[in-house]
Amino acid sequence: MEVKEMEVKERIAYDKGLDNTLKLLEEGYLFIKNRMDLYQCNMFETHIMGEKVICISGEEACKIFYDEELFQRKGAMPKRIQKTLFGVNAIQGMDNNAHIQRKLFFMSLMTEAHQKKLAELFEKEMKDSVNEWINKNEIILSHEAKNIICKVACFWTGVPLKESDIESRADDFYSMVDGLGGVGSRYWKGKAARNRTEEWIRGIIEEVRQGKLLVEDDSALNLMAFHTEPDGNQLELQMAAKELINVIRPIVAISTYITFTALAMYEHPECKEELMRGNNNYIEMFVQEVRRYYPFTPFLGARVHKDFAWNQYDFKKGMLVMLDVYGMNHDSLIWNYPDEFRPERFMEQKDRTFCFIPQGGGDPKKGHRCPGEGITIEIMKASLDFLVNKVDFEVPEQDLSYSISRIPTLPKSGFIIKNIRKKF
């Protein structure tokens, strides 16, 4: 790894280079961790896209990062990410009471009952797809999982989706995610996908509001269509579309985790015997280790809300701060043997609120931790049980490597399986 010369002063390292944007694009998930490891610090100052940025890592840093008296999300997220991934001015960029009220609404859509329902729907669709897979020479799991989970997410939310449109809509939802770390064509593809999807969902919500489309009263679509803000006004149509997309899009993104789950099964056959016993505790430990070990969220950003000092450094209001998510998931101060895949590490029950943050940290009810984390875990468990106990298949020779510099990343082959046979 080539890193620009830096000097270490007390607990923080200072980058002497003018700008590190290109290095971030080159190093991807490891951009922050590389420097933390090299200079044995938990914080460094650099410049990205012409702006001074403070990068932090570790459990104590995470606790500070999620203190809403000290940090805010408004203004932290670049517009280019809002225009592809989250939608401009949507929930991820909100703070204080407005964020809490919107977050509570999201949480009401993602209760344990909803988590179980989604997982059941997903497993049913996987089973229904097996008959088609059997007649094919091979399938690409990432592709199939993306389409299936898009169909399930739309059905669950109440969004009508034609069978002929599943693949194109799934591709658009995934392109929004893929545009996160992309430049050039990847970014523009993600932006175009969001524009198409917002137009589609906006039209559906409008039909619901006008009574032209009747849906279940307790569906996410109906609840979002008629959601009112704390001031009593109905959620603006465009924002309602953005937020409904922010329910569906992260569910579709679970296809990435499903693919890495299959890869973990293949790379660690010693776990299969325990998985085949159907032990729910071990299945959950395996899933949690997939979320820790494989790359998903690289880092998170926030801006300093008010001046404060931490670790002998003065944080000034308005400063942009980045928390190293991937690095924390591979930090030897947090995890024993962090570069080894060990599901058993999750056997120990402990509070990991601020040290295990693959989908954000803090209180999911009030803070910025992903409200769909439970959905992710349940769907991953269902996919793992399905791949281990419901089907047999072969894994042909293929390129299963993934680039740690590409954000987001995925096995290059998408995980091909062949000679699929039912076990149910």
PLY file of the C-alpha trace (Angstrom):
ply
format ascii 1.0
element vertex 424
property float x
property float y
property float z
element edge 423
property int vertex1
property int vertex2
end_header
0.00 0.00 0.00
1.34 3.40 -0.95
0.34 6.16 1.48
1.30 9.80 1.36
3.73 10.97 4.03
2.00 11.80 7.30
3.26 12.95 10.66
1.92 11.58 13.94
1.17 14.03 16.72
-0.20 12.65 20.00
-3.27 10.55 19.08
-3.95 11.99 15.65
-2.08 11.78 12.37
-2.01 14.71 9.96
-1.97 14.15 6.23
0.50 16.45 4.51
-0.99 15.85 1.04
-3.30 18.36 -0.62
-6.14 15.93 -1.31
-6.78 12.20 -0.87
-9.84 11.75 -3.07
-8.01 9.60 -5.61
-6.54 7.47 -2.81
-10.01 6.88 -1.43
-11.18 5.70 -4.85
-8.12 3.47 -5.21
-8.22 1.91 -1.73
-12.00 1.75 -1.22
-13.01 -0.07 1.96
-9.45 0.04 3.30
-8.86 3.77 2.86
-9.28 4.63 6.55
-8.04 1.35 8.00
-4.80 1.44 6.01
-3.85 4.70 7.69
-5.04 3.72 11.15
-2.90 0.55 10.95
0.14 2.26 9.51
0.29 5.04 12.08
-1.24 3.17 15.03
-3.81 5.88 15.68
-7.60 5.98 15.97
-7.98 9.33 14.23
-6.38 11.24 11.38
-6.96 14.45 9.48
-7.00 14.48 5.70
-8.60 16.28 2.74
-11.22 14.75 0.44
-12.80 16.60 -2.46
-11.03 19.74 -1.28
-12.48 19.61 2.24
-10.78 18.85 5.54
-12.09 15.55 6.89
-11.46 13.86 10.25
-11.47 10.06 10.05
-12.12 8.14 13.27
-12.37 4.51 14.32
-13.04 2.35 17.39
-15.81 1.80 19.91
-15.26 5.08 21.79
-15.15 6.98 18.50
-18.44 5.34 17.52
-20.09 6.45 20.76
-19.01 10.02 20.08
-20.13 9.81 16.44
-23.67 8.79 17.45
-24.03 11.50 20.13
-26.62 13.76 18.52
-25.61 16.67 20.72
-22.19 16.58 19.07
-22.95 15.44 15.51
-25.60 16.00 12.89
-26.31 14.30 9.56
-27.66 17.36 7.78
-25.10 18.54 5.25
-22.86 15.51 5.74
-23.96 13.48 2.76
-22.71 14.65 -0.66
-25.49 15.54 -3.08
-24.18 12.96 -5.53
-24.96 10.20 -3.01
-28.37 11.67 -2.25
-29.14 11.70 -5.97
-28.41 7.99 -6.31
-28.72 6.13 -3.02
-30.96 7.90 -0.50
-32.89 10.63 -2.28
-32.35 14.34 -1.71
-33.26 15.53 1.82
-34.72 12.14 2.84
-34.55 10.54 6.30
-30.80 9.79 6.25
-30.03 13.52 6.25
-32.44 14.51 9.00
-31.70 15.30 12.66
-33.32 15.85 16.05
-37.12 15.61 16.48
-37.87 15.56 12.76
-35.60 12.54 12.36
-37.00 10.79 15.43
-40.58 11.18 14.20
-39.74 9.91 10.70
-37.63 7.08 12.17
-40.45 5.91 14.45
-42.66 5.67 11.39
-40.06 3.52 9.62
-39.69 1.35 12.71
-43.46 0.75 12.75
-43.11 -0.79 9.28
-40.31 -3.12 10.37
-41.52 -4.87 13.51
-40.51 -8.44 14.37
-43.76 -9.67 12.83
-42.91 -7.88 9.59
-39.38 -9.29 9.67
-40.69 -12.84 9.96
-43.30 -12.25 7.25
-40.70 -10.99 4.80
-38.41 -13.93 5.52
-41.29 -16.36 4.97
-42.22 -14.68 1.68
-38.61 -14.79 0.56
-38.22 -18.49 1.38
-41.46 -19.30 -0.48
-40.26 -17.46 -3.57
-36.90 -19.24 -3.39
-38.67 -22.60 -3.24
-40.94 -21.65 -6.14
-37.87 -20.69 -8.19
-36.15 -24.05 -7.73
-38.30 -25.78 -10.35
-37.13 -23.24 -12.91
-33.51 -23.50 -11.76
-33.54 -27.29 -12.09
-34.22 -26.92 -15.81
-31.27 -24.59 -16.29
-27.66 -25.63 -16.67
-26.62 -23.02 -14.12
-27.77 -19.84 -12.42
-26.05 -16.74 -11.05
-27.18 -16.51 -7.45
-26.69 -12.74 -7.07
-28.92 -12.14 -10.10
-31.64 -14.53 -8.97
-31.59 -13.28 -5.38
-31.88 -9.66 -6.51
-34.96 -10.38 -8.62
-36.64 -12.55 -6.00
-36.10 -10.12 -3.18
-37.34 -7.20 -5.30
-40.54 -9.11 -6.04
-40.97 -9.94 -2.34
-40.25 -6.37 -1.18
-42.79 -4.88 -3.58
-45.44 -7.45 -2.64
-44.82 -6.87 1.07
-45.06 -3.07 0.77
-48.15 -3.30 -1.45
-46.45 -1.87 -4.54
-47.90 -3.50 -7.69
-45.18 -5.03 -9.86
-45.74 -6.86 -13.12
-43.86 -10.13 -13.58
-42.37 -8.74 -16.79
-40.99 -5.70 -14.94
-39.31 -7.50 -12.03
-35.84 -7.69 -13.54
-35.72 -4.08 -14.76
-37.04 -2.71 -11.46
-34.63 -4.89 -9.48
-31.76 -3.65 -11.65
-32.76 -0.05 -10.94
-32.92 -0.58 -7.17
-29.50 -2.22 -7.27
-28.05 0.48 -9.55
-28.90 3.09 -6.91
-26.73 1.15 -4.45
-24.00 0.50 -7.00
-23.78 4.21 -7.78
-22.67 4.90 -4.18
-18.95 4.64 -4.86
-19.10 4.93 -8.61
-17.79 7.59 -10.91
-18.59 8.14 -14.55
-21.05 5.65 -16.01
-21.77 3.90 -12.68
-22.83 7.17 -11.08
-24.98 8.28 -14.01
-26.59 4.86 -14.22
-27.49 5.05 -10.52
-28.87 8.57 -10.87
-30.99 7.61 -13.89
-32.26 4.55 -12.00
-33.34 6.70 -9.06
-35.13 9.18 -11.34
-37.04 6.36 -13.05
-37.92 4.72 -9.77
-39.05 7.94 -8.12
-41.31 8.68 -11.09
-42.78 5.15 -10.93
-43.38 5.15 -7.16
-44.66 8.74 -7.22
-47.31 7.73 -9.75
-48.37 4.75 -7.63
-48.70 6.85 -4.46
-50.72 9.43 -6.36
-53.11 6.71 -7.55
-53.53 5.51 -3.96
-54.27 9.04 -2.74
-56.83 9.54 -5.50
-58.51 6.22 -4.73
-57.63 4.77 -8.14
-55.50 2.04 -6.58
-56.85 0.17 -3.57
-54.31 -1.45 -1.25
-54.35 -2.94 2.24
-54.77 -0.31 4.96
-51.75 -1.58 6.90
-49.45 -1.86 3.87
-46.33 0.27 3.75
-47.59 1.83 0.51
-50.88 2.95 2.07
-49.26 4.13 5.29
-46.63 6.12 3.39
-49.22 7.59 1.02
-51.24 9.05 3.90
-48.48 9.70 6.41
-48.66 13.10 8.07
-45.78 15.15 9.41
-45.66 16.43 13.03
-47.13 19.73 11.76
-50.25 17.86 10.59
-49.51 18.20 6.87
-49.49 15.17 4.59
-46.03 14.06 3.50
-45.23 15.80 0.22
-45.71 13.46 -2.75
-42.12 13.47 -3.95
-40.80 12.87 -0.43
-43.30 10.06 0.11
-41.93 8.40 -3.03
-38.33 8.82 -1.84
-39.09 7.35 1.56
-41.01 4.38 0.16
-38.00 3.71 -2.04
-35.91 3.90 1.15
-37.99 1.01 2.44
-37.67 -1.16 -0.68
-34.13 -0.36 -1.86
-32.29 -1.60 1.27
-34.29 -4.84 1.13
-33.18 -5.40 -2.47
-29.59 -4.66 -1.37
-29.74 -7.71 0.92
-29.06 -9.72 -2.26
-25.42 -8.70 -1.76
-25.38 -10.26 1.70
-27.10 -13.38 0.34
-24.32 -13.76 -2.23
-21.63 -13.35 0.43
-23.49 -15.86 2.60
-23.20 -18.43 -0.19
-19.53 -17.55 -0.62
-18.93 -18.03 3.12
-20.57 -21.48 2.93
-18.28 -22.41 0.05
-15.10 -21.00 1.60
-15.79 -22.54 5.01
-17.14 -26.07 4.47
-16.21 -26.93 8.07
-19.34 -24.99 9.12
-21.75 -26.99 6.96
-22.28 -29.90 9.35
-23.41 -27.56 12.11
-25.59 -25.59 9.69
-27.28 -28.77 8.47
-28.53 -29.46 11.99
-30.85 -26.48 11.62
-29.58 -24.95 14.86
-31.09 -21.46 14.76
-28.48 -20.07 17.15
-25.61 -21.25 14.98
-27.34 -20.05 11.81
-27.65 -16.59 13.35
-24.01 -16.61 14.49
-22.96 -17.56 10.95
-25.05 -14.74 9.48
-23.62 -12.20 11.91
-20.10 -13.30 11.02
-20.91 -12.82 7.32
-22.02 -9.28 8.14
-18.80 -8.65 10.05
-16.29 -10.37 7.79
-17.40 -9.42 4.28
-17.52 -5.83 2.93
-20.83 -3.98 2.86
-20.79 -0.47 4.40
-17.33 1.17 4.04
-17.72 4.24 6.27
-20.29 6.79 7.45
-20.24 10.57 7.56
-21.57 13.28 9.89
-20.85 16.93 10.63
-19.87 18.39 13.98
-22.94 20.04 15.52
-21.08 22.08 18.11
-17.47 22.64 19.17
-16.02 19.98 21.46
-12.71 18.31 22.29
-12.00 14.58 22.16
-8.73 12.66 22.16
-6.79 15.91 22.54
-8.27 17.25 19.30
-10.60 20.22 18.86
-13.62 19.38 16.73
-15.09 22.55 15.26
-18.71 23.06 14.24
-19.29 22.10 10.62
-16.30 19.74 10.32
-16.94 16.60 8.27
-16.13 13.39 10.17
-15.99 9.86 8.72
-16.39 6.75 10.88
-14.58 3.64 9.64
-17.22 0.88 9.56
-15.25 -1.75 7.61
-12.13 -1.09 9.68
-14.02 -1.54 12.95
-15.34 -4.88 11.72
-11.70 -5.94 11.27
-10.16 -4.25 14.32
-8.01 -6.51 16.51
-8.85 -4.34 19.53
-12.51 -5.29 19.10
-12.28 -8.81 17.64
-9.93 -11.71 18.27
-8.40 -12.89 14.99
-10.46 -10.38 12.98
-9.22 -11.65 9.60
-10.50 -15.17 10.27
-14.09 -16.30 9.69
-15.31 -17.54 13.09
-19.09 -17.66 13.68
-18.47 -18.89 17.24
-17.26 -15.43 18.23
-20.94 -14.40 18.42
-21.68 -17.10 20.97
-20.73 -14.59 23.64
-23.73 -12.39 24.40
-22.56 -8.82 24.86
-23.58 -5.28 24.02
-22.18 -4.52 20.56
-24.17 -1.33 19.97
-21.06 0.71 19.27
-18.54 -1.89 18.12
-20.49 -3.96 15.56
-22.07 -1.54 13.10
-22.38 -3.10 9.61
-25.62 -1.12 9.14
-24.90 1.79 11.44
-24.63 2.15 15.21
-26.56 3.54 18.13
-30.21 3.14 19.10
-32.23 2.00 16.03
-35.39 3.66 17.41
-33.93 7.14 17.75
-30.55 7.21 16.04
-29.29 6.54 12.54
-28.88 2.76 12.80
-30.69 1.08 9.90
-34.30 0.26 10.93
-34.23 -2.70 8.56
-31.34 -4.47 10.28
-33.70 -7.12 11.68
-35.11 -7.70 8.20
-31.59 -8.19 6.85
-30.77 -10.78 9.49
-34.01 -12.74 9.06
-33.74 -12.86 5.26
-30.08 -13.88 5.47
-31.01 -16.67 7.89
-33.76 -17.86 5.56
-31.41 -17.82 2.56
-28.70 -19.69 4.48
-31.08 -22.39 5.70
-32.46 -22.72 2.17
-29.05 -23.11 0.53
-27.89 -25.64 3.14
-31.00 -27.66 3.87
-33.47 -27.20 1.01
-31.31 -27.70 -2.10
-28.20 -29.49 -3.29
-25.99 -27.93 -5.96
-22.49 -27.82 -7.33
-20.18 -24.82 -7.47
-18.27 -24.84 -10.78
-14.89 -23.23 -11.25
-15.34 -19.45 -11.45
-13.86 -16.15 -10.30
-15.16 -15.70 -6.77
-12.73 -12.92 -5.89
-14.05 -9.49 -5.00
-12.34 -6.13 -5.16
-11.92 -4.41 -1.81
-11.26 -1.17 -3.66
-14.69 -1.20 -5.34
-17.55 0.29 -3.29
-19.88 -1.58 -3.14
-18.30 -4.90 -4.05
-19.47 -8.41 -4.94
-17.85 -11.69 -6.07
-16.97 -11.15 -9.73
-18.87 -14.20 -10.95
-21.95 -13.40 -8.87
-21.65 -16.96 -7.43
-22.63 -19.48 -10.08
-24.27 -22.75 -9.04
-25.29 -25.69 -11.24
-26.96 -29.12 -11.12
-29.51 -27.86 -8.63
-31.67 -30.49 -6.91
-34.51 -30.17 -4.40
-34.30 -31.64 -0.91
-37.88 -30.79 0.07
0 1
1 2
2 3
3 4
4 5
5 6
6 7
7 8
8 9
9 10
10 11
11 12
12 13
13 14
14 15
15 16
16 17
17 18
18 19
19 20
20 21
21 22
22 23
23 24
24 25
25 26
26 27
27 28
28 29
29 30
30 31
31 32
32 33
33 34
34 35
35 36
36 37
37 38
38 39
39 40
40 41
41 42
42 43
43 44
44 45
45 46
46 47
47 48
48 49
49 50
50 51
51 52
52 53
53 54
54 55
55 56
56 57
57 58
58 59
59 60
60 61
61 62
62 63
63 64
64 65
65 66
66 67
67 68
68 69
69 70
70 71
71 72
72 73
73 74
74 75
75 76
76 77
77 78
78 79
79 80
80 81
81 82
82 83
83 84
84 85
85 86
86 87
87 88
88 89
89 90
90 91
91 92
92 93
93 94
94 95
95 96
96 97
97 98
98 99
99 100
100 101
101 102
102 103
103 104
104 105
105 106
106 107
107 108
108 109
109 110
110 111
111 112
112 113
113 114
114 115
115 116
116 117
117 118
118 119
119 120
120 121
121 122
122 123
123 124
124 125
125 126
126 127
127 128
128 129
129 130
130 131
131 132
132 133
133 134
134 135
135 136
136 137
137 138
138 139
139 140
140 141
141 142
142 143
143 144
144 145
145 146
146 147
147 148
148 149
149 150
150 151
151 152
152 153
153 154
154 155
155 156
156 157
157 158
158 159
159 160
160 161
161 162
162 163
163 164
164 165
165 166
166 167
167 168
168 169
169 170
170 171
171 172
172 173
173 174
174 175
175 176
176 177
177 178
178 179
179 180
180 181
181 182
182 183
183 184
184 185
185 186
186 187
187 188
188 189
189 190
190 191
191 192
192 193
193 194
194 195
195 196
196 197
197 198
198 199
199 200
200 201
201 202
202 203
203 204
204 205
205 206
206 207
207 208
208 209
209 210
210 211
211 212
212 213
213 214
214 215
215 216
216 217
217 218
218 219
219 220
220 221
221 222
222 223
223 224
224 225
225 226
226 227
227 228
228 229
229 230
230 231
231 232
232 233
233 234
234 235
235 236
236 237
237 238
238 239
239 240
240 241
241 242
242 243
243 244
244 245
245 246
246 247
247 248
248 249
249 250
250 251
251 252
252 253
253 254
254 255
255 256
256 257
257 258
258 259
259 260
260 261
261 262
262 263
263 264
264 265
265 266
266 267
267 268
268 269
269 270
270 271
271 272
272 273
273 274
274 275
275 276
276 277
277 278
278 279
279 280
280 281
281 282
282 283
283 284
284 285
285 286
286 287
287 288
288 289
289 290
290 291
291 292
292 293
293 294
294 295
295 296
296 297
297 298
298 299
299 300
300 301
301 302
302 303
303 304
304 305
305 306
306 307
307 308
308 309
309 310
310 311
311 312
312 313
313 314
314 315
315 316
316 317
317 318
318 319
319 320
320 321
321 322
322 323
323 324
324 325
325 326
326 327
327 328
328 329
329 330
330 331
331 332
332 333
333 334
334 335
335 336
336 337
337 338
338 339
339 340
340 341
341 342
342 343
343 344
344 345
345 346
346 347
347 348
348 349
349 350
350 351
351 352
352 353
353 354
354 355
355 356
356 357
357 358
358 359
359 360
360 361
361 362
362 363
363 364
364 365
365 366
366 367
367 368
368 369
369 370
370 371
371 372
372 373
373 374
374 375
375 376
376 377
377 378
378 379
379 380
380 381
381 382
382 383
383 384
384 385
385 386
386 387
387 388
388 389
389 390
390 391
391 392
392 393
393 394
394 395
395 396
396 397
397 398
398 399
399 400
400 401
401 402
402 403
403 404
404 405
405 406
406 407
407 408
408 409
409 410
410 411
411 412
412 413
413 414
414 415
415 416
416 417
417 418
418 419
419 420
420 421
421 422
422 423
